[in-house]
Structure formats: structure tokens, C-alpha cells
Amino acid sequence: MTTLPLARRREVIAALRNGTVPRRGIEALATGLERFERVLDDELAMAASGHGVFKSVRGEYGSGKTFYSRWLQHRAQAQGFATSEVQINETETPLHRMETVYRRAMENLRTREWDDGAFRSLVDRWFFSLEEEVCGREGVDANNAAVLAREVATLLEQRLAVVSRTQPTFAAALRACHGARAAGDHATEEGLLAWLMGQPHVSADIKRAAGVKGEVDHFAASAFLRGLLAMLQQTGRKGLVLVLDEVETVQRMRGDVREKSLNALRQWIDDLDGGRYPGLHLVITGTPPFFEGKNGIQRLAPLAQRLHVDFADDPRWDNLRAVQIRLLPFDATRLFEVGCKVRDLYPARNPERLRARVSDDFIAALAADATKAFGGRVGVAPRIFLKKLVAGVIDLVDEHDDFDPVQRFSLKLSAAELTPEECEAAGMARSVDDIELDLSSSRGSDPTDGA
């Protein structure tokens, strides 16, 4: 039985009901990931020791790349890491725009304690710990605000020494942020925090208070990331796990943007190997065509060389320590297992009745029907299978005492609810434009025939 609190269980079920991957609580649904645990923990330990780590995760649609990345983040948070996830796309978060990637990473920064607003909370906790340390010193009058502010500022300078040596601008903004906090100037404090997070359009007056100017550009964002890693260490964090999801979208970008993105990825790898980002564990996810296709990493030879891995025919012998690992598609056993976990996780009014009505045999039959609906491709089925299981079966059993899914439920699919990949597997067209017409019978015919 799951140990997740009720609110978290409801959150997980709500995401599955909507056909999305839960943001939190993913560990309660994990199946088939045990083989990655030991190597992942070793890599996290390496990052915690001050090294940079890079990992690329490949998998077909439905193999669970997003699921894996969120399971990884949960595991990292439990070990004392901060984590963040950034969805790569051409318009909002292009891979080659470091300032945008950094800003999104700061917006999505999470820790075990804080799921939202983690950057501000970390800075607050850091300042508070400095004040507590000073107040605990012998001979310091905690009631003397001037003395307390001076001692805290001195301690802050000592702690910022490491950051100041390499990232003076980041340190200057933190220093000014603390000064504004001590003076009760909350507007300046919030403005500087926003600027440290890479937010644009921060008032020039606020930046002037820290002796800085301009927007956070590509090079400043790189420096700020290094400053963040140093600050995380100062606040007792082991490092940062940063996931760049859906990197394969660069294949669909304009040629020049694609080239810049691939080169940016190569630069990430080289910087990590060169010790530029100590404590950073960077993970990218992508489909096999991104790693092997002509519009993916193969377009940039140096990047292809860095990410090349010879995969064995039998995945049992994959080297999980390699720079690139592959996820295997769902099989019937895993689909059944995750279905049972979802049923047991569901916050039912009557768990016994739910287990009786939605039996293991029923879940196995539904998994088989879902797989058949997608042409036997089990790897494409999980999202819709779980959505139908929750919204079409379990919800109704929980709400209606006399609902018997064996008698009343049948699996029905609509093109409107399917992704393009799912439509293809199910042999459906989402619109008239998606219908493939066979015009071979009219080739070479006389248009006047039958006239």
C-alpha cells in the first residue's frame, strides 16, 4: 500500500485522469526502473562531490521518458539535491538561448521542502540561517539591530567569498538583496531576486542598488548558473539536477536555429567535463531519430562523437554508465502492474469494493484491449490505458455503487483525444487533412472515361 498522503494521491490521479504525467508522487507508480537505481545513485554521488555529470536518455514514444525524468528528480530530491525541468521548444525555450533556459530552470526550481518558489525560499533560508548563527554567538546583542546587521553582513561576505571570486555580479546582487531585506525595502529585495532568476524588465533603479546593469544575457546566465550552484552548496544542497525534456524538438526547427541548438548542447557537455558547473547533473531526453536521424545530433559531428554508444542487441547488456542510455517500451507485464498500482493508489470511498469491481483480471483484460486498439504496440498504450482506467472505470465505480465495469464498460477511442503518434498506431485520422488518399487507381487513366 502506498505511503503517499491523501492530497498527493489525489494529485496523481487527477493528472492521470487528464492523460498527463503526474508532476509529483511519480515514485508510487514506478515499474521497471529498478535497474537504473544503483548507477543513478553513483552519478548523483559524483555530482555531490563537485563534478559535472551529463546523461542522455533515449526512448520511443510511450517508453516513459518524462516519467523517468520525474522519477529521477524525486530520487535526487530525497538525497538533498535541488531539481528543475525545462521543456525545450523553438518559441519559448530554444536550447541555444541560455538566458531563457536559465530563467525557466529558476521558475521550475524545486527541492524536497519547496515545490514552488524554491529559489526565493532558498535565499530566505540562507539569510535566516546567517542571522541565527550570528545571534548564537557569545557577546552579540540580538536586540541591537545595527550590531546584528553589521555582523550578519560580515558573515555574508565570508560566505560569498567563493561566489565572488568567480561570479562577482551574482554575489553583488545577493549582497544588495540582503541589504534591502535588512532595511525593509521589500520592493528592491523582490526586484533583485527576480533579476537573479533571469527575469527581464527589472527596473534600472533596482539594479542600480546592486551596482549592476543590463539584462541577463547568454553569458550572464551561464555565470548565474555557476553562482546558483555555489549558493546551493552554501545552503546545504548537494547540487542541481537539471532535466532538458523533449530536446528532439530541435529537429523541427529552422536550419540555423537547429545548428545553434546542437552546438549549444555540445558546449554544455564540454563545460561539464571541464568542471565549469560543479555539482550539476544535466539530463536530456529524446527519441531515437534525434540521436540517429539526419536532422538530429548527426548533423554536428563533434556532438555525435560525444554521444555515440554501441547498444547491444539484448538490452540486458546495456552499459547504464554510458553517456547515453535507452528506455525500453512498456510491455504487457508493466502495463498490468502500473494499472494495479493506480487502482490501489486511488483514494476510494470503499477500497474493498473498488478492488472487487476493478479486479486484477479486469485490469489485465483492459490492458490487452488497449494494446489491441493500438495495433499491438504496447508502448503506445500507457497514457490512454491509464486515462480510461481512471476516468472511465475507477471514477464510476467509486461514484456509483451499482456500476459494474465488466457489464457496462467498453473501450472506445476517439481521434480527438489521441496524440498524432497514438492516432497513427490506432489507424485513425485526426482530421480530413490527415487522411491518406490512394490515387494510384487514377494514374494514367483518361479523364474523359465514362463521359
The 8 nearest C-alpha neighbors of each residue, nearest first, counted from 0:
[[1, 2, 343, 344, 340, 3, 27, 342],
 [2, 0, 3, 344, 27, 343, 4, 340],
 [1, 3, 4, 0, 27, 5, 344, 8],
 [2, 4, 1, 8, 7, 5, 24, 27],
 [5, 3, 7, 6, 8, 2, 1, 9],
 [4, 6, 8, 7, 9, 3, 346, 10],
 [7, 5, 9, 8, 4, 10, 3, 11],
 [6, 8, 10, 9, 4, 5, 3, 11],
 [9, 7, 5, 11, 10, 6, 3, 12],
 [8, 10, 12, 6, 7, 11, 13, 5],
 [9, 11, 7, 13, 8, 12, 6, 14],
 [12, 10, 8, 21, 14, 13, 9, 7],
 [11, 13, 15, 9, 14, 10, 16, 8],
 [14, 12, 16, 10, 11, 15, 9, 17],
 [15, 13, 17, 19, 21, 11, 16, 12],
 [14, 16, 18, 12, 17, 386, 13, 19],
 [17, 15, 386, 13, 14, 390, 18, 389],
 [18, 16, 14, 15, 19, 13, 386, 390],
 [17, 19, 15, 386, 16, 382, 14, 383],
 [20, 18, 14, 15, 17, 21, 382, 16],
 [19, 21, 14, 22, 66, 15, 18, 65],
 [22, 20, 14, 11, 23, 25, 19, 15],
 [21, 23, 20, 69, 24, 25, 11, 14],
 [24, 22, 25, 21, 11, 7, 69, 73],
 [25, 23, 26, 27, 11, 7, 21, 22],
 [24, 26, 27, 23, 28, 70, 21, 29],
 [25, 27, 29, 28, 24, 70, 73, 23],
 [26, 28, 25, 29, 24, 1, 340, 3],
 [29, 27, 26, 25, 337, 340, 30, 341],
 [30, 28, 26, 27, 25, 32, 31, 337],
 [31, 29, 32, 333, 28, 337, 336, 33],
 [30, 32, 33, 29, 333, 34, 35, 329],
 [33, 31, 34, 30, 35, 29, 36, 67],
 [32, 34, 35, 36, 31, 30, 37, 29],
 [33, 35, 32, 36, 31, 37, 38, 319],
 [36, 34, 33, 32, 38, 37, 39, 319],
 [35, 37, 39, 33, 38, 34, 40, 32],
 [38, 36, 40, 39, 35, 41, 34, 33],
 [39, 37, 41, 40, 36, 35, 42, 320],
 [38, 40, 42, 36, 41, 37, 35, 43],
 [39, 41, 43, 37, 38, 42, 36, 44],
 [42, 40, 38, 44, 39, 43, 45, 37],
 [43, 41, 45, 39, 44, 40, 38, 46],
 [44, 42, 40, 46, 45, 41, 47, 39],
 [43, 45, 47, 41, 42, 46, 40, 48],
 [44, 46, 42, 48, 43, 47, 50, 41],
 [47, 45, 278, 50, 43, 48, 49, 44],
 [46, 48, 237, 44, 49, 45, 278, 238],
 [47, 49, 45, 46, 50, 44, 278, 237],
 [50, 48, 277, 278, 46, 47, 51, 45],
 [51, 49, 46, 277, 278, 45, 48, 274],
 [50, 52, 271, 279, 277, 278, 46, 276],
 [51, 53, 280, 281, 46, 279, 271, 50],
 [54, 52, 281, 280, 282, 268, 322, 51],
 [55, 53, 282, 322, 323, 281, 283, 56],
 [56, 54, 323, 283, 282, 284, 322, 324],
 [57, 55, 284, 324, 325, 323, 283, 285],
 [58, 56, 325, 285, 286, 284, 287, 326],
 [57, 59, 326, 286, 62, 325, 287, 64],
 [58, 60, 286, 62, 61, 287, 328, 57],
 [59, 61, 62, 58, 379, 286, 378, 420],
 [62, 60, 379, 378, 63, 59, 328, 381],
 [61, 63, 328, 59, 58, 60, 327, 378],
 [62, 64, 66, 61, 65, 67, 326, 58],
 [65, 63, 67, 66, 62, 68, 58, 284],
 [64, 66, 68, 67, 63, 69, 244, 20],
 [65, 67, 63, 69, 64, 68, 70, 20],
 [68, 66, 70, 64, 65, 69, 63, 71],
 [67, 69, 71, 65, 70, 66, 64, 72],
 [70, 68, 72, 71, 66, 67, 73, 65],
 [69, 71, 67, 73, 72, 68, 26, 25],
 [72, 70, 68, 74, 69, 73, 67, 75],
 [73, 71, 69, 75, 74, 70, 82, 76],
 [74, 72, 70, 76, 75, 71, 69, 77],
 [73, 75, 71, 77, 72, 76, 70, 78],
 [76, 74, 72, 78, 80, 77, 73, 71],
 [77, 75, 80, 79, 111, 73, 78, 74],
 [76, 78, 74, 75, 79, 73, 111, 80],
 [77, 79, 75, 76, 80, 74, 237, 43],
 [80, 78, 76, 236, 77, 237, 75, 81],
 [81, 79, 76, 237, 238, 75, 236, 239],
 [80, 82, 110, 239, 109, 76, 238, 240],
 [83, 81, 240, 109, 239, 108, 241, 72],
 [82, 84, 108, 241, 107, 104, 109, 242],
 [83, 85, 242, 241, 243, 104, 107, 86],
 [86, 84, 243, 104, 244, 242, 87, 103],
 [85, 87, 244, 243, 245, 88, 84, 92],
 [88, 86, 92, 246, 245, 93, 244, 85],
 [89, 87, 92, 93, 90, 91, 248, 86],
 [88, 90, 93, 92, 91, 252, 87, 249],
 [89, 91, 88, 92, 93, 87, 252, 94],
 [92, 90, 88, 89, 93, 99, 87, 86],
 [93, 91, 88, 87, 99, 100, 90, 89],
 [94, 92, 89, 88, 95, 96, 87, 91],
 [93, 95, 260, 96, 87, 92, 100, 263],
 [94, 96, 260, 263, 93, 259, 97, 256],
 [97, 95, 98, 99, 94, 93, 217, 100],
 [96, 98, 217, 100, 99, 95, 101, 220],
 [97, 99, 217, 220, 101, 216, 96, 100],
 [100, 98, 102, 101, 97, 96, 92, 103],
 [99, 101, 97, 103, 102, 98, 92, 104],
 [100, 102, 104, 98, 99, 103, 97, 220],
 [103, 101, 197, 99, 105, 104, 100, 196],
 [104, 102, 106, 100, 105, 101, 107, 99],
 [103, 105, 101, 107, 102, 106, 83, 108],
 [106, 104, 108, 102, 107, 103, 196, 101],
 [105, 107, 103, 104, 108, 102, 116, 196],
 [106, 108, 104, 83, 105, 103, 109, 84],
 [109, 107, 83, 105, 117, 106, 82, 104],
 [110, 108, 114, 117, 82, 81, 113, 83],
 [111, 109, 81, 113, 112, 76, 114, 82],
 [110, 112, 76, 113, 77, 109, 114, 79],
 [113, 111, 110, 114, 109, 117, 76, 115],
 [114, 112, 110, 117, 115, 109, 111, 116],
 [113, 115, 109, 110, 117, 112, 116, 111],
 [116, 114, 117, 113, 109, 107, 108, 106],
 [117, 115, 118, 119, 120, 113, 114, 108],
 [116, 118, 120, 109, 113, 115, 119, 108],
 [119, 117, 121, 120, 116, 122, 108, 105],
 [118, 120, 122, 121, 117, 116, 123, 192],
 [121, 119, 117, 123, 118, 122, 124, 116],
 [122, 120, 124, 118, 123, 119, 117, 125],
 [121, 123, 125, 119, 124, 120, 126, 118],
 [124, 122, 120, 126, 125, 121, 127, 119],
 [123, 125, 127, 121, 122, 126, 120, 128],
 [124, 126, 122, 128, 123, 127, 234, 121],
 [127, 125, 129, 123, 128, 124, 122, 130],
 [126, 128, 124, 130, 129, 125, 123, 131],
 [127, 129, 131, 125, 130, 126, 124, 132],
 [130, 128, 132, 126, 127, 131, 151, 133],
 [129, 131, 127, 133, 128, 132, 151, 134],
 [132, 130, 128, 134, 129, 133, 127, 135],
 [131, 133, 129, 135, 130, 134, 128, 136],
 [132, 134, 130, 135, 136, 131, 129, 151],
 [135, 133, 131, 141, 132, 136, 130, 139],
 [134, 136, 132, 133, 131, 137, 139, 130],
 [137, 135, 133, 134, 139, 138, 132, 131],
 [136, 138, 139, 135, 134, 140, 133, 141],
 [137, 139, 136, 140, 135, 134, 141, 133],
 [140, 138, 137, 136, 141, 134, 133, 147],
 [139, 141, 142, 143, 138, 147, 146, 134],
 [142, 140, 134, 143, 139, 147, 144, 146],
 [141, 143, 140, 144, 147, 146, 139, 145],
 [142, 144, 146, 140, 141, 145, 147, 139],
 [143, 145, 147, 146, 142, 148, 141, 140],
 [146, 144, 148, 147, 143, 149, 150, 142],
 [147, 145, 149, 148, 143, 144, 150, 140],
 [146, 148, 144, 150, 145, 149, 151, 143],
 [149, 147, 151, 145, 146, 150, 144, 152],
 [148, 150, 152, 146, 147, 151, 145, 153],
 [151, 149, 153, 147, 152, 148, 146, 154],
 [150, 152, 154, 148, 153, 149, 130, 155],
 [151, 153, 155, 149, 150, 154, 148, 156],
 [154, 152, 150, 156, 155, 151, 149, 157],
 [155, 153, 151, 157, 156, 152, 150, 158],
 [154, 156, 152, 158, 153, 157, 151, 159],
 [157, 155, 159, 153, 154, 158, 160, 152],
 [156, 158, 154, 160, 155, 159, 153, 161],
 [159, 157, 155, 156, 160, 154, 161, 233],
 [158, 160, 156, 162, 157, 161, 163, 155],
 [159, 161, 163, 157, 162, 158, 156, 164],
 [160, 162, 159, 164, 163, 158, 165, 229],
 [161, 163, 159, 166, 160, 164, 165, 226],
 [164, 162, 167, 160, 166, 170, 165, 161],
 [165, 163, 161, 162, 166, 160, 167, 159],
 [164, 166, 163, 162, 167, 161, 226, 222],
 [167, 165, 163, 162, 169, 168, 226, 164],
 [168, 166, 163, 170, 169, 171, 165, 164],
 [167, 169, 171, 170, 166, 172, 211, 163],
 [170, 168, 172, 171, 167, 166, 223, 226],
 [169, 171, 167, 173, 168, 163, 172, 162],
 [172, 170, 168, 174, 173, 169, 167, 209],
 [171, 173, 175, 209, 169, 174, 170, 176],
 [174, 172, 176, 170, 171, 175, 177, 169],
 [175, 173, 171, 177, 172, 176, 170, 178],
 [176, 174, 178, 209, 172, 177, 173, 179],
 [175, 177, 188, 173, 179, 174, 178, 172],
 [178, 176, 180, 174, 175, 179, 181, 173],
 [177, 179, 175, 181, 180, 176, 182, 174],
 [180, 178, 184, 182, 176, 188, 177, 181],
 [179, 181, 177, 183, 178, 182, 184, 188],
 [180, 182, 178, 179, 183, 177, 148, 184],
 [183, 181, 179, 180, 184, 178, 185, 177],
 [182, 184, 180, 181, 185, 179, 188, 178],
 [185, 183, 179, 182, 186, 187, 180, 188],
 [184, 186, 188, 187, 183, 189, 180, 179],
 [187, 185, 189, 188, 184, 190, 205, 179],
 [186, 188, 190, 185, 189, 205, 184, 191],
 [187, 189, 176, 185, 191, 179, 186, 190],
 [190, 188, 192, 186, 191, 187, 185, 193],
 [189, 191, 187, 193, 192, 188, 186, 194],
 [190, 192, 194, 193, 188, 189, 176, 187],
 [193, 191, 195, 189, 194, 190, 188, 196],
 [194, 192, 196, 190, 191, 198, 195, 189],
 [193, 195, 191, 197, 198, 196, 192, 190],
 [196, 194, 192, 197, 193, 191, 169, 172],
 [197, 195, 193, 194, 105, 198, 102, 192],
 [198, 196, 102, 194, 195, 215, 199, 193],
 [197, 199, 194, 193, 196, 102, 200, 201],
 [200, 198, 201, 214, 197, 194, 215, 193],
 [199, 201, 202, 198, 214, 203, 194, 213],
 [200, 202, 199, 190, 194, 203, 198, 205],
 [203, 201, 204, 205, 200, 206, 190, 207],
 [202, 204, 206, 205, 207, 201, 212, 213],
 [205, 203, 207, 202, 206, 208, 201, 187],
 [204, 206, 208, 202, 207, 203, 187, 190],
 [207, 205, 203, 208, 211, 209, 204, 212],
 [206, 208, 210, 204, 209, 205, 211, 203],
 [207, 209, 206, 205, 210, 204, 175, 211],
 [210, 208, 175, 207, 172, 206, 211, 171],
 [209, 211, 207, 208, 206, 212, 171, 172],
 [212, 210, 206, 209, 207, 168, 213, 172],
 [213, 211, 206, 207, 203, 214, 210, 209],
 [212, 214, 215, 211, 203, 206, 216, 201],
 [213, 215, 216, 199, 212, 200, 197, 201],
 [214, 216, 219, 197, 220, 98, 213, 217],
 [217, 215, 219, 98, 218, 214, 220, 97],
 [216, 218, 98, 97, 220, 219, 96, 221],
 [217, 219, 221, 220, 216, 222, 97, 98],
 [218, 220, 222, 216, 215, 221, 217, 223],
 [221, 219, 223, 98, 217, 222, 218, 215],
 [222, 220, 218, 224, 219, 223, 217, 225],
 [221, 223, 219, 225, 220, 224, 166, 226],
 [224, 222, 226, 220, 225, 221, 169, 219],
 [225, 223, 227, 221, 226, 222, 220, 228],
 [224, 226, 228, 222, 223, 227, 276, 229],
 [227, 225, 223, 229, 224, 228, 166, 162],
 [226, 228, 230, 224, 225, 229, 223, 231],
 [229, 227, 231, 225, 230, 226, 224, 238],
 [228, 230, 226, 232, 227, 231, 162, 233],
 [231, 229, 233, 227, 232, 228, 226, 234],
 [232, 230, 236, 228, 234, 233, 229, 227],
 [231, 233, 236, 229, 235, 230, 234, 237],
 [234, 232, 230, 231, 235, 229, 158, 236],
 [235, 233, 231, 232, 236, 125, 230, 121],
 [234, 236, 232, 233, 231, 237, 79, 230],
 [237, 235, 231, 232, 80, 79, 238, 234],
 [236, 238, 47, 80, 79, 232, 235, 278],
 [237, 239, 278, 80, 236, 47, 279, 81],
 [238, 240, 81, 279, 82, 80, 280, 241],
 [239, 241, 82, 280, 281, 279, 81, 83],
 [242, 240, 281, 83, 82, 84, 239, 282],
 [243, 241, 84, 282, 283, 244, 281, 85],
 [244, 242, 283, 85, 86, 282, 84, 87],
 [243, 245, 86, 284, 246, 283, 242, 85],
 [246, 244, 247, 285, 87, 284, 248, 86],
 [245, 247, 248, 244, 285, 87, 284, 249],
 [246, 248, 285, 289, 245, 249, 250, 286],
 [247, 249, 250, 246, 251, 245, 88, 87],
 [250, 248, 252, 247, 251, 257, 246, 260],
 [251, 249, 294, 248, 295, 252, 247, 257],
 [252, 250, 249, 248, 253, 257, 294, 247],
 [251, 253, 249, 257, 250, 256, 254, 89],
 [254, 252, 256, 255, 257, 251, 249, 250],
 [253, 255, 257, 256, 258, 252, 251, 259],
 [254, 256, 258, 257, 253, 259, 252, 260],
 [257, 255, 259, 253, 258, 254, 260, 252],
 [258, 256, 260, 254, 255, 249, 259, 252],
 [257, 259, 255, 261, 260, 256, 262, 254],
 [260, 258, 256, 262, 257, 261, 95, 263],
 [261, 259, 95, 263, 257, 94, 262, 258],
 [262, 260, 264, 258, 263, 259, 257, 265],
 [261, 263, 265, 259, 264, 260, 258, 266],
 [264, 262, 266, 260, 95, 261, 265, 259],
 [265, 263, 267, 261, 266, 262, 260, 268],
 [264, 266, 262, 268, 302, 263, 267, 269],
 [265, 267, 263, 269, 264, 268, 270, 262],
 [268, 266, 264, 270, 265, 269, 271, 263],
 [269, 267, 271, 265, 266, 270, 272, 264],
 [268, 270, 266, 272, 271, 267, 273, 265],
 [271, 269, 273, 275, 267, 272, 268, 266],
 [272, 270, 51, 268, 273, 274, 269, 276],
 [271, 273, 269, 270, 274, 268, 51, 52],
 [272, 274, 270, 271, 275, 269, 51, 276],
 [275, 273, 271, 272, 276, 277, 51, 270],
 [274, 276, 270, 273, 271, 277, 225, 272],
 [277, 275, 274, 271, 279, 51, 225, 278],
 [278, 276, 49, 50, 51, 279, 274, 275],
 [277, 279, 238, 46, 49, 50, 47, 51],
 [280, 278, 239, 51, 277, 276, 238, 240],
 [279, 281, 52, 240, 53, 51, 46, 239],
 [282, 280, 53, 241, 240, 242, 279, 52],
 [283, 281, 242, 54, 55, 53, 243, 241],
 [282, 284, 243, 55, 242, 244, 56, 54],
 [285, 283, 56, 244, 245, 57, 55, 246],
 [286, 284, 57, 247, 246, 245, 289, 56],
 [285, 287, 58, 57, 59, 289, 288, 247],
 [286, 288, 290, 289, 291, 57, 58, 59],
 [289, 287, 292, 291, 290, 286, 295, 247],
 [290, 288, 295, 247, 287, 286, 292, 291],
 [289, 291, 287, 288, 296, 295, 292, 297],
 [290, 292, 288, 289, 287, 297, 295, 293],
 [293, 291, 288, 295, 294, 289, 290, 297],
 [292, 294, 295, 297, 298, 291, 296, 288],
 [295, 293, 250, 292, 298, 296, 297, 289],
 [296, 294, 289, 292, 297, 293, 250, 290],
 [295, 297, 298, 303, 290, 299, 302, 289],
 [296, 298, 303, 299, 295, 293, 300, 291],
 [299, 297, 296, 295, 293, 294, 300, 303],
 [300, 298, 297, 302, 296, 301, 303, 261],
 [299, 301, 303, 302, 297, 304, 298, 296],
 [302, 300, 304, 303, 299, 305, 265, 297],
 [303, 301, 305, 304, 265, 300, 299, 296],
 [302, 304, 300, 306, 297, 296, 305, 301],
 [305, 303, 301, 307, 302, 306, 300, 297],
 [304, 306, 302, 303, 307, 301, 265, 322],
 [307, 305, 303, 304, 322, 323, 302, 308],
 [306, 308, 304, 303, 305, 309, 323, 322],
 [309, 307, 310, 323, 306, 321, 322, 324],
 [310, 308, 311, 307, 317, 318, 323, 312],
 [311, 309, 308, 317, 312, 314, 318, 313],
 [312, 310, 313, 314, 317, 316, 309, 315],
 [311, 313, 314, 310, 316, 315, 317, 309],
 [312, 314, 311, 315, 316, 317, 310, 327],
 [315, 313, 317, 316, 311, 312, 310, 327],
 [316, 314, 313, 317, 311, 312, 318, 34],
 [315, 317, 314, 313, 318, 311, 312, 310],
 [318, 316, 314, 315, 319, 311, 310, 313],
 [317, 319, 320, 321, 316, 324, 310, 323],
 [318, 320, 321, 317, 324, 38, 35, 323],
 [321, 319, 318, 38, 322, 324, 323, 39],
 [322, 320, 323, 319, 318, 324, 308, 54],
 [321, 323, 54, 55, 306, 320, 324, 53],
 [324, 322, 55, 321, 56, 54, 306, 308],
 [325, 323, 56, 319, 57, 55, 321, 322],
 [324, 326, 57, 58, 56, 327, 323, 317],
 [327, 325, 58, 62, 57, 328, 324, 56],
 [326, 328, 62, 325, 329, 58, 59, 314],
 [329, 327, 62, 378, 330, 61, 326, 59],
 [330, 328, 378, 377, 333, 62, 334, 327],
 [329, 331, 333, 332, 377, 334, 328, 378],
 [332, 330, 334, 333, 335, 377, 329, 366],
 [331, 333, 335, 334, 330, 336, 329, 337],
 [332, 334, 336, 335, 330, 331, 329, 337],
 [335, 333, 331, 337, 332, 336, 338, 330],
 [334, 336, 338, 332, 333, 337, 363, 331],
 [337, 335, 333, 339, 338, 334, 332, 340],
 [336, 338, 340, 339, 334, 335, 28, 333],
 [339, 337, 335, 341, 336, 340, 334, 342],
 [338, 340, 342, 336, 337, 341, 343, 335],
 [341, 339, 337, 343, 338, 342, 344, 28],
 [340, 342, 344, 338, 339, 343, 345, 337],
 [341, 343, 339, 345, 340, 344, 338, 393],
 [342, 344, 340, 341, 345, 339, 0, 1],
 [345, 343, 341, 342, 340, 346, 1, 8],
 [344, 346, 342, 343, 347, 341, 12, 8],
 [347, 345, 344, 9, 348, 8, 5, 350],
 [346, 348, 350, 349, 345, 397, 353, 344],
 [349, 347, 350, 397, 346, 398, 353, 352],
 [348, 350, 347, 352, 351, 353, 397, 346],
 [351, 349, 353, 347, 352, 354, 348, 346],
 [352, 350, 354, 353, 349, 355, 356, 347],
 [351, 353, 355, 354, 349, 350, 356, 357],
 [354, 352, 350, 356, 355, 351, 357, 349],
 [353, 355, 357, 351, 358, 352, 356, 350],
 [354, 356, 352, 353, 358, 357, 351, 350],
 [355, 357, 353, 354, 358, 352, 403, 404],
 [358, 356, 354, 355, 353, 361, 362, 359],
 [359, 357, 361, 360, 355, 354, 356, 362],
 [358, 360, 362, 361, 363, 357, 339, 354],
 [359, 361, 363, 358, 362, 364, 357, 365],
 [360, 362, 364, 358, 363, 359, 357, 365],
 [363, 361, 365, 359, 364, 360, 366, 358],
 [362, 364, 360, 366, 361, 365, 335, 359],
 [365, 363, 361, 367, 362, 366, 360, 368],
 [364, 366, 368, 362, 367, 363, 369, 361],
 [367, 365, 363, 369, 364, 368, 362, 370],
 [366, 368, 364, 370, 365, 369, 371, 363],
 [369, 367, 365, 371, 370, 366, 372, 364],
 [370, 368, 372, 366, 371, 367, 384, 380],
 [369, 371, 375, 377, 367, 373, 372, 368],
 [370, 372, 375, 368, 374, 373, 369, 367],
 [373, 371, 369, 370, 374, 425, 368, 375],
 [374, 372, 425, 424, 370, 371, 375, 376],
 [373, 375, 371, 376, 372, 424, 425, 370],
 [374, 376, 371, 370, 373, 377, 372, 369],
 [377, 375, 378, 374, 373, 379, 370, 380],
 [378, 376, 370, 380, 379, 330, 375, 329],
 [377, 379, 329, 328, 61, 376, 380, 62],
 [378, 380, 61, 377, 376, 381, 421, 60],
 [379, 381, 377, 378, 384, 370, 383, 382],
 [382, 380, 384, 383, 385, 379, 334, 378],
 [383, 381, 385, 384, 18, 380, 386, 19],
 [382, 384, 386, 385, 381, 380, 387, 18],
 [383, 385, 381, 387, 382, 386, 380, 369],
 [386, 384, 388, 382, 383, 387, 381, 389],
 [385, 387, 16, 383, 18, 389, 388, 15],
 [388, 386, 391, 390, 384, 385, 389, 383],
 [387, 389, 385, 392, 386, 391, 390, 384],
 [388, 390, 393, 386, 387, 16, 392, 391],
 [391, 389, 387, 394, 16, 392, 386, 388],
 [392, 390, 387, 388, 389, 393, 394, 395],
 [391, 393, 388, 395, 394, 389, 390, 396],
 [392, 394, 389, 396, 395, 397, 388, 390],
 [395, 393, 397, 390, 396, 392, 389, 398],
 [396, 394, 398, 397, 392, 393, 399, 402],
 [395, 397, 393, 402, 399, 394, 398, 392],
 [396, 398, 394, 395, 399, 347, 393, 348],
 [399, 397, 395, 396, 394, 400, 402, 348],
 [400, 398, 402, 396, 401, 395, 397, 394],
 [401, 399, 402, 396, 398, 397, 403, 395],
 [400, 402, 399, 403, 396, 398, 395, 397],
 [403, 401, 399, 396, 400, 404, 395, 407],
 [402, 404, 405, 406, 407, 401, 356, 396],
 [405, 403, 408, 407, 406, 392, 402, 356],
 [404, 406, 403, 407, 408, 361, 356, 409],
 [407, 405, 404, 403, 408, 402, 409, 356],
 [406, 408, 404, 405, 403, 409, 402, 392],
 [409, 407, 404, 405, 406, 410, 392, 391],
 [408, 410, 411, 407, 404, 405, 406, 365],
 [409, 411, 408, 412, 368, 369, 387, 365],
 [412, 410, 409, 413, 372, 387, 408, 369],
 [413, 411, 414, 410, 416, 417, 372, 415],
 [414, 412, 415, 416, 411, 417, 427, 429],
 [413, 415, 429, 417, 416, 427, 422, 428],
 [416, 414, 413, 417, 429, 418, 412, 430],
 [417, 415, 414, 413, 418, 412, 383, 429],
 [418, 416, 414, 421, 415, 422, 419, 413],
 [417, 419, 421, 420, 422, 416, 414, 415],
 [420, 418, 422, 421, 423, 417, 429, 428],
 [421, 419, 423, 418, 422, 424, 60, 379],
 [420, 422, 418, 424, 423, 419, 417, 425],
 [423, 421, 427, 419, 425, 420, 424, 417],
 [422, 424, 426, 420, 421, 425, 427, 419],
 [423, 425, 373, 421, 422, 426, 374, 420],
 [426, 424, 373, 422, 423, 427, 372, 421],
 [425, 427, 423, 424, 422, 428, 373, 374],
 [428, 426, 422, 425, 423, 414, 429, 424],
 [427, 429, 433, 430, 434, 422, 414, 426],
 [428, 430, 414, 433, 415, 427, 422, 431],
 [431, 429, 432, 433, 428, 434, 414, 415],
 [430, 432, 433, 434, 428, 429, 435, 436],
 [431, 433, 430, 434, 429, 435, 428, 436],
 [434, 432, 428, 430, 431, 429, 435, 427],
 [435, 433, 431, 432, 428, 436, 430, 429],
 [436, 434, 433, 437, 432, 428, 431, 438],
 [435, 437, 438, 434, 439, 433, 432, 431],
 [438, 436, 439, 435, 440, 441, 434, 442],
 [439, 437, 440, 441, 436, 442, 435, 443],
 [438, 440, 442, 441, 437, 443, 436, 444],
 [439, 441, 438, 442, 437, 444, 443, 436],
 [442, 440, 439, 444, 438, 443, 445, 446],
 [443, 441, 439, 444, 440, 438, 445, 446],
 [442, 444, 441, 445, 440, 439, 446, 438],
 [445, 443, 441, 442, 446, 448, 440, 447],
 [444, 446, 447, 448, 443, 441, 442, 449],
 [445, 447, 448, 444, 450, 449, 441, 443],
 [446, 448, 450, 445, 449, 444, 443, 441],
 [449, 447, 450, 445, 446, 444, 441, 443],
 [448, 450, 447, 446, 445, 444, 441, 443],
 [449, 447, 448, 446, 445, 444, 441, 443]]
